[in-house]
Amino acid sequence: MYKATFDLLLFVYRNTTRMQREYRYTLAEETKRALQEVLVAIYRANLTAEKLAHISEARRELVRVRTLFRLMRELKQLSKGQQALVAEGIAEISKQLAAWEKYVKKNKEGERDE
């Protein structure tokens, strides 16, 4: 999931140079920051025993990322191919975060039962 998020961030850096200037310095920069927040939250979750707070933070930021990409799409700043890649990337990250959160919650409940 870290790699998928990092790949999406690289995609933004590589492809936002073609955006209209008005959006490149606002919408694209905001998207980069949001993806960086997702990466940091994933990294922190990997480092600590209390993973749930960081996973939840990553999921919240991913909603922000999804919204920003939707805005890019509506403003016609992404091609159809780029839209498909982004949608696939976000779906994969979201799926992995949800599975990780479920796994952590299950293990936490298992520890309490013992």
SULNORSUL-V953759 format. One record per residue. RES is the residue in one letter. SS is DSSP state (helix for helix, strand for strand, loop for the rest). PHI is phi in degrees with one decimal (none if undefined). Layout:
res = [RES,RES]
ss = [SS,SS]
phi = [PHI,PHI]
This chain:
res = [M,Y,K,A,T,F,D,L,L,L,F,V,Y,R,N,T,T,R,M,Q,R,E,Y,R,Y,T,L,A,E,E,T,K,R,A,L,Q,E,V,L,V,A,I,Y,R,A,N,L,T,A,E,K,L,A,H,I,S,E,A,R,R,E,L,V,R,V,R,T,L,F,R,L,M,R,E,L,K,Q,L,S,K,G,Q,Q,A,L,V,A,E,G,I,A,E,I,S,K,Q,L,A,A,W,E,K,Y,V,K,K,N,K,E,G,E,R,D,E]
ss = [loop,helix,helix,helix,helix,helix,helix,helix,helix,helix,helix,helix,helix,helix,helix,helix,helix,helix,loop,loop,helix,helix,helix,helix,loop,loop,helix,helix,helix,helix,helix,helix,helix,helix,helix,helix,helix,helix,helix,helix,helix,helix,helix,helix,helix,helix,helix,loop,loop,loop,loop,helix,helix,helix,helix,helix,helix,helix,helix,helix,helix,helix,helix,helix,helix,helix,helix,helix,helix,helix,helix,helix,helix,helix,loop,loop,loop,loop,loop,helix,helix,helix,helix,helix,helix,helix,helix,helix,helix,helix,helix,helix,helix,helix,helix,helix,helix,helix,helix,helix,helix,helix,helix,helix,helix,helix,helix,helix,helix,helix,helix,helix,helix,loop]
phi = [none,-61.0,-64.1,-62.1,-68.1,-62.9,-61.9,-66.2,-63.7,-61.0,-57.2,-62.6,-60.1,-76.5,-106.2,-80.2,-66.6,-90.4,-72.2,-61.0,-52.4,-55.5,-92.9,-60.5,-96.1,-121.4,-63.0,-65.9,-65.1,-63.3,-65.6,-60.8,-62.8,-64.2,-66.0,-63.7,-64.4,-61.5,-59.6,-63.6,-63.6,-64.1,-60.5,-63.2,-62.4,-69.4,-87.8,-112.6,-78.3,-88.0,-80.4,-57.5,-61.8,-73.1,-64.4,-62.0,-62.4,-62.5,-66.1,-63.7,-65.9,-66.2,-62.4,-61.5,-61.0,-58.7,-64.5,-64.2,-67.9,-63.1,-62.3,-58.0,-63.2,-63.8,-86.2,59.4,-101.0,-125.1,-76.5,-60.0,-63.9,-65.4,-59.8,-65.0,-62.5,-64.4,-59.8,-63.7,-63.5,-65.4,-62.1,-64.3,-62.8,-60.9,-61.4,-66.6,-64.2,-63.5,-64.8,-64.4,-61.7,-62.2,-61.3,-64.4,-62.6,-62.3,-66.0,-66.1,-66.0,-63.5,-66.6,-69.4,-71.0,-75.7]
